Amino acid sequence: MTHSMQRPLLAALTFAALLAPGAAAAGPAQLTISYSQKTADFLPLWIANDAGYFKEHGLNVTARYLPAQEGIPALITSQEQMAGIGGSDAASAEAQGAKLKLVLTFTPTYVFQLWTHPQYATAGALKGQRVGITSTTGSLYSATLLSLQQLGLKSSDVILTPLGGVTNVNSSLLAGSVAAALSHPPATYQFQRAGLVDLVDLAKKKIPSVNAGLWVSQAYIDHHRDVVQNVVDAVVEALRREKSDRVFADSEMSKQLGIKDHGELDFTYDFYVNEVLGTGPLPEVAQVQSNIDALSASNPKVKGVDAASMVDQSFVKNAEKQQAANSGTATKTSSQ
């Protein structure tokens, strides 16, 4: 974890320790859920909000963009109730003393591909070159380390260059100010058109990872389990809508990501629905452990984090059980 993330997180942990766990009002009428990147990983969250699934479950949700470096402290200090972040950021926070639970996985594998300019499209040519990253924590960073390992390279063999948000990384690669960077659709649609080379495709390898997940503090679960269940129920319904209603999903991506090109929308939708979402939203220990393993070399404190203690499968299992029951009831009614 970077010093820039350590300071606000440690301050947040100190502040949270001063709060009485039961001080908040029981069953808040509204809650805030952040998402750490403006990417299609969080499409189910947007659908749940805009299609009214949250309201159907008695929730008034404000979904807002907040980078993980700000979202985790906000989560710990109850400025927000849930956060959509990657497993690497959550594991880094856990190593600092946060108590977070993964209750749903949006994207259960690494979705990134390492793209380069043609002149750097070998491991040897990439040595000593600038590789763009968002920061030295997070899903993109751990995926970058893993991609370098796939090429037989160490992080010290290249110049890892933090650039802030994903948009900055993508534009820097297209502009040629970095030799390589990891990304995924919709950005990679433009990479293809620009003649860049897909050097390592982690998405096709189906490596477990919490590329993006829904995280909650253990304290919030202890006092608001019903609210957490309602959120997960709504998001599971939204995931089903994403897979079954391409037109609505495309309209949400266009609204949230500013995509107007129909080819780019199709490219992104097909990638997520056909390649990424196949295993479903059930959070798995292996997903978190993969993020811990990728970070351990650069952050030894993360190595001691217990992945199993960070996962709670009960909410998704309950949601899927209820969805199956509702589906069975609807089928029985229609046949009468």
C-alpha positions as CSV (number, residue, x, y, z in Angstrom):
1,M,0.0,0.0,0.0
2,T,1.3,3.4,-0.8
3,H,2.0,6.1,1.8
4,S,-0.8,8.2,0.2
5,M,-3.3,5.5,1.1
6,Q,-1.8,4.5,4.4
7,R,-2.3,7.9,6.0
8,P,-6.0,8.4,5.4
9,L,-6.7,4.7,6.2
10,L,-4.9,4.8,9.5
11,A,-6.7,8.0,10.4
12,A,-10.0,6.4,9.5
13,L,-9.2,3.3,11.6
14,T,-8.4,5.5,14.6
15,F,-11.7,7.5,14.1
16,A,-13.7,4.3,13.7
17,A,-12.4,2.9,16.9
18,L,-13.9,5.9,18.7
19,L,-17.4,5.3,17.3
20,A,-19.8,3.1,19.2
21,P,-20.9,0.2,16.9
22,G,-24.6,0.8,17.6
23,A,-24.5,4.5,17.4
24,A,-26.0,4.7,13.9
25,A,-29.8,4.5,13.5
26,A,-31.1,1.0,13.0
27,G,-31.9,0.2,9.4
28,P,-31.0,3.4,7.6
29,A,-33.6,4.5,5.0
30,Q,-30.8,5.4,2.6
31,L,-27.2,4.4,2.0
32,T,-24.3,5.3,-0.1
33,I,-22.3,2.7,-2.2
34,S,-19.2,3.9,-3.9
35,Y,-17.4,2.3,-7.0
36,S,-13.7,2.8,-7.4
37,Q,-13.5,3.0,-11.2
38,K,-15.7,4.1,-14.1
39,T,-15.7,0.7,-15.8
40,A,-18.3,-1.8,-16.9
41,D,-17.3,-4.0,-13.9
42,F,-19.9,-1.9,-12.0
43,L,-22.7,-2.2,-14.5
44,P,-24.8,-4.3,-12.2
45,L,-24.7,-1.6,-9.5
46,W,-25.8,1.0,-12.0
47,I,-28.6,-1.2,-13.3
48,A,-29.8,-2.0,-9.8
49,N,-30.1,1.7,-9.1
50,D,-31.6,2.9,-12.4
51,A,-33.9,0.0,-13.0
52,G,-35.4,0.4,-9.6
53,Y,-34.2,-2.9,-8.0
54,F,-32.9,-1.1,-4.9
55,K,-36.2,0.7,-4.4
56,E,-38.1,-2.6,-4.8
57,H,-36.1,-3.9,-1.8
58,G,-36.8,-0.8,0.3
59,L,-33.5,1.0,-0.3
60,N,-32.7,4.5,-1.3
61,V,-29.2,4.1,-2.7
62,T,-26.8,6.8,-3.8
63,A,-24.1,5.3,-6.0
64,R,-21.1,7.5,-6.4
65,Y,-17.6,7.3,-8.0
66,L,-14.9,7.3,-5.3
67,P,-11.3,5.9,-5.9
68,A,-10.4,3.1,-3.5
69,Q,-7.9,5.3,-1.7
70,E,-10.8,7.5,-0.6
71,G,-13.5,4.8,-0.6
72,I,-12.0,2.5,2.0
73,P,-11.5,5.3,4.7
74,A,-15.1,6.5,3.9
75,L,-16.3,2.9,4.4
76,I,-14.5,2.5,7.7
77,T,-15.8,5.8,9.1
78,S,-19.4,5.1,8.0
79,Q,-19.4,8.0,5.5
80,E,-20.6,5.3,3.1
81,Q,-22.0,1.8,3.8
82,M,-20.6,-0.3,1.0
83,A,-17.8,0.0,-1.5
84,G,-17.2,-1.5,-4.9
85,I,-13.4,-2.0,-5.0
86,G,-10.9,-4.6,-6.0
87,G,-9.6,-7.4,-3.8
88,S,-6.1,-6.0,-3.8
89,D,-7.2,-2.7,-2.3
90,A,-9.2,-4.6,0.3
91,A,-6.4,-6.9,1.2
92,S,-4.0,-3.9,1.6
93,A,-6.6,-2.3,3.9
94,E,-7.0,-5.5,5.9
95,A,-3.2,-5.7,6.4
96,Q,-3.5,-2.3,8.1
97,G,-6.3,-3.4,10.5
98,A,-9.5,-2.9,8.6
99,K,-12.2,-5.6,9.0
100,L,-13.9,-5.9,5.6
101,K,-16.1,-8.6,4.1
102,L,-16.6,-9.5,0.5
103,V,-20.3,-10.1,0.1
104,L,-20.6,-10.2,-3.7
105,T,-18.1,-10.5,-6.6
106,F,-18.9,-8.3,-9.7
107,T,-16.0,-9.7,-11.8
108,P,-14.5,-13.0,-10.5
109,T,-11.4,-13.2,-12.7
110,Y,-8.7,-10.9,-13.9
111,V,-10.2,-9.0,-16.8
112,F,-7.0,-7.2,-18.0
113,Q,-4.9,-7.6,-21.1
114,L,-1.4,-6.2,-21.4
115,W,-1.2,-4.0,-24.5
116,T,2.0,-2.6,-26.0
117,H,3.1,-0.6,-29.0
118,P,4.4,-3.0,-31.7
119,Q,8.1,-2.2,-31.1
120,Y,7.8,-3.4,-27.5
121,A,5.8,-6.6,-28.2
122,T,8.3,-9.0,-26.6
123,A,9.6,-9.5,-23.1
124,G,13.1,-8.4,-24.1
125,A,11.9,-5.3,-25.8
126,L,9.7,-4.3,-22.9
127,K,12.7,-4.3,-20.4
128,G,13.6,-0.8,-19.2
129,Q,10.4,0.7,-20.6
130,R,7.6,2.7,-18.9
131,V,4.5,0.6,-18.0
132,G,1.5,2.6,-17.0
133,I,-0.4,1.8,-13.8
134,T,-3.0,3.6,-11.8
135,S,-1.2,3.3,-8.4
136,T,0.9,0.8,-6.5
137,T,-2.2,-0.9,-5.1
138,G,-5.4,-2.1,-6.6
139,S,-6.5,-4.7,-9.1
140,L,-4.7,-3.1,-12.1
141,Y,-1.4,-3.1,-10.2
142,S,-1.6,-6.7,-9.1
143,A,-2.6,-7.7,-12.6
144,T,0.4,-5.8,-14.0
145,L,2.7,-7.8,-11.6
146,L,1.1,-11.0,-12.7
147,S,1.4,-10.2,-16.4
148,L,5.1,-9.4,-16.0
149,Q,5.5,-12.8,-14.3
150,Q,3.8,-14.4,-17.3
151,L,6.5,-12.9,-19.5
152,G,9.3,-14.0,-17.1
153,L,9.9,-10.4,-16.0
154,K,10.1,-8.8,-12.5
155,S,8.6,-5.4,-11.6
156,S,12.2,-4.1,-11.4
157,D,12.8,-5.0,-15.1
158,V,10.4,-2.2,-16.2
159,I,9.6,1.3,-15.0
160,L,6.2,1.2,-13.3
161,T,4.6,4.6,-13.7
162,P,1.6,5.6,-11.6
163,L,-0.8,7.8,-13.6
164,G,-3.9,8.1,-11.4
165,G,-7.2,6.9,-12.9
166,V,-7.8,4.3,-15.6
167,T,-8.6,7.0,-18.1
168,N,-5.1,8.5,-17.7
169,V,-3.5,5.1,-18.2
170,N,-5.5,4.4,-21.4
171,S,-4.8,7.9,-22.9
172,S,-1.1,7.7,-22.0
173,L,-0.7,4.4,-23.8
174,L,-2.5,5.7,-26.9
175,A,-0.4,8.8,-26.8
176,G,2.8,6.8,-26.6
177,S,4.0,8.3,-23.3
178,V,4.2,4.7,-21.9
179,A,5.3,1.6,-23.8
180,A,2.7,-0.7,-22.3
181,A,-0.3,-0.8,-19.9
182,L,-3.1,-3.1,-18.8
183,S,-6.7,-2.4,-19.7
184,H,-9.9,-4.1,-20.8
185,P,-13.0,-3.2,-22.8
186,P,-14.2,-0.6,-23.8
187,A,-10.7,0.9,-23.9
188,T,-9.2,-2.0,-25.7
189,Y,-11.6,-1.5,-28.6
190,Q,-9.6,1.7,-29.4
191,F,-6.3,-0.1,-28.8
192,Q,-7.1,-2.6,-31.5
193,R,-8.0,0.2,-33.9
194,A,-4.8,2.0,-33.1
195,G,-2.7,-1.1,-34.0
196,L,-1.5,-1.9,-30.5
197,V,-0.5,-5.5,-29.6
198,D,-2.3,-7.7,-27.0
199,L,0.8,-9.2,-25.4
200,V,-0.7,-11.0,-22.4
201,D,-4.4,-11.8,-22.1
202,L,-5.2,-12.6,-18.5
203,A,-8.9,-12.6,-19.2
204,K,-8.6,-15.8,-21.3
205,K,-6.7,-17.5,-18.6
206,K,-9.6,-17.3,-16.2
207,I,-7.4,-16.6,-13.1
208,P,-9.5,-16.1,-10.0
209,S,-9.5,-12.6,-8.7
210,V,-11.8,-10.0,-7.1
211,N,-11.2,-7.6,-10.0
212,A,-14.3,-5.8,-8.5
213,G,-16.4,-6.8,-5.6
214,L,-18.9,-5.4,-3.1
215,W,-17.3,-4.9,0.3
216,V,-18.8,-4.1,3.7
217,S,-17.3,-3.6,7.1
218,Q,-17.9,-6.4,9.6
219,A,-19.3,-3.8,12.0
220,Y,-22.0,-2.8,9.5
221,I,-22.9,-6.4,8.8
222,D,-23.3,-7.0,12.6
223,H,-25.9,-4.2,12.9
224,H,-27.5,-4.1,9.5
225,R,-27.5,-7.6,8.1
226,D,-31.0,-7.1,6.6
227,V,-29.8,-4.1,4.7
228,V,-26.8,-5.9,3.3
229,Q,-29.1,-8.8,2.2
230,N,-31.4,-6.4,0.4
231,V,-28.5,-4.8,-1.5
232,V,-27.2,-8.1,-2.6
233,D,-30.7,-9.3,-3.6
234,A,-31.0,-6.2,-5.8
235,V,-27.6,-6.6,-7.4
236,V,-28.1,-10.3,-8.1
237,E,-31.4,-9.3,-9.9
238,A,-29.4,-6.6,-11.8
239,L,-26.8,-9.1,-12.9
240,R,-29.6,-11.3,-14.4
241,R,-31.0,-8.2,-16.2
242,E,-27.5,-7.4,-17.5
243,K,-27.3,-10.9,-19.1
244,S,-30.8,-11.0,-20.5
245,D,-31.5,-7.4,-21.6
246,R,-28.7,-6.2,-23.9
247,V,-30.5,-3.1,-25.0
248,F,-30.9,-1.9,-21.4
249,A,-27.3,-2.8,-20.5
250,D,-26.0,-0.9,-23.5
251,S,-28.1,2.1,-22.6
252,E,-26.5,2.1,-19.1
253,M,-23.0,1.8,-20.4
254,S,-23.7,4.6,-22.8
255,K,-25.0,6.7,-19.9
256,Q,-22.3,5.9,-17.3
257,L,-19.3,5.5,-19.6
258,G,-20.1,7.9,-22.3
259,I,-19.9,5.3,-25.1
260,K,-21.7,6.3,-28.2
261,D,-20.1,3.9,-30.8
262,H,-22.4,0.9,-31.3
263,G,-19.4,-1.3,-32.2
264,E,-17.7,-0.3,-28.9
265,L,-20.8,-1.1,-27.0
266,D,-21.1,-4.5,-28.6
267,F,-17.4,-5.2,-28.0
268,T,-17.7,-4.3,-24.3
269,Y,-21.0,-6.1,-23.7
270,D,-19.8,-9.4,-25.3
271,F,-16.6,-9.3,-23.3
272,Y,-18.2,-9.0,-19.9
273,V,-21.3,-11.2,-20.5
274,N,-19.5,-14.0,-22.5
275,E,-16.1,-14.0,-21.0
276,V,-16.2,-12.6,-17.5
277,L,-19.6,-13.2,-15.8
278,G,-19.8,-17.0,-16.4
279,T,-19.0,-18.1,-12.8
280,G,-21.6,-15.9,-11.1
281,P,-21.4,-13.4,-8.2
282,L,-20.6,-15.9,-5.4
283,P,-17.5,-14.6,-3.6
284,E,-14.7,-17.2,-3.3
285,V,-11.7,-17.4,-1.0
286,A,-9.6,-18.3,-4.0
287,Q,-10.4,-15.0,-5.6
288,V,-9.1,-13.0,-2.6
289,Q,-6.1,-15.3,-2.1
290,S,-5.1,-14.6,-5.7
291,N,-5.0,-10.9,-5.0
292,I,-3.0,-11.4,-1.8
293,D,-0.5,-13.6,-3.6
294,A,0.0,-11.1,-6.4
295,L,0.7,-8.2,-3.9
296,S,2.8,-10.1,-1.4
297,A,6.1,-9.6,-3.2
298,S,5.8,-5.8,-3.1
299,N,3.8,-5.6,0.2
300,P,5.0,-8.2,2.7
301,K,2.3,-7.2,5.3
302,V,-0.4,-8.5,2.9
303,K,1.1,-12.0,3.0
304,G,-0.3,-12.6,6.5
305,V,-3.9,-11.6,5.6
306,D,-6.3,-14.5,6.0
307,A,-8.4,-14.6,2.8
308,A,-11.0,-16.9,4.3
309,S,-11.8,-14.3,7.0
310,M,-12.6,-11.7,4.4
311,V,-15.3,-13.7,2.5
312,D,-19.0,-14.1,3.4
313,Q,-21.0,-16.2,0.9
314,S,-24.2,-16.2,2.8
315,F,-25.8,-13.2,1.2
316,V,-25.4,-14.3,-2.4
317,K,-26.5,-17.9,-1.5
318,N,-29.6,-16.5,0.1
319,A,-30.3,-14.2,-2.9
320,E,-29.9,-17.0,-5.4
321,K,-32.1,-19.3,-3.3
322,Q,-34.8,-16.6,-3.2
323,Q,-34.5,-15.9,-6.9
324,A,-34.8,-19.6,-7.7
325,A,-37.9,-19.8,-5.5
326,N,-39.5,-16.8,-7.2
327,S,-38.7,-18.2,-10.6
328,G,-40.3,-21.6,-9.6
329,T,-43.4,-19.8,-8.3
330,A,-43.7,-17.8,-11.5
331,T,-43.3,-20.9,-13.7
332,K,-46.0,-22.7,-11.6
333,T,-48.4,-19.8,-11.9
334,S,-48.0,-19.4,-15.6
335,S,-48.7,-23.1,-16.2
336,Q,-52.0,-23.0,-14.3
